[in-house]
Amino acid sequence: MYDMKNLEKFKLLEVHAPEVMKAFLVFDKMAWSDGAIPKKYKELIAVAVAMTTQCPYCIELHVERARKLDASDAELAETVLAAAALRAGSAVTHGTHAMK
């Protein structure tokens, strides 16, 4: 199901919803550009989010982008573990609903 070649189908979105896709691509480009948060840190944030949403496309793409921005193994490891802590913390805090 998950094959990076599927991303080539973005072109079909452009064909069938050109204005919306054009707006998305402009937004996406701006979201990933340097700003108050440098690109490298945005990519590490994206890796953490991808880990929590478990999107294999996002994991692969954002790890690759982070690496190109010189993210180290240590930075990626801490990012992965921060995401794991967030997911675990969410389970624990939601678990309070079971405690009646």
Helices and strands as residue ranges (DSSP letters): G 4-9, H 10-16, H 18-31, H 39-53, H 56-68, H 73-95, G 96-98
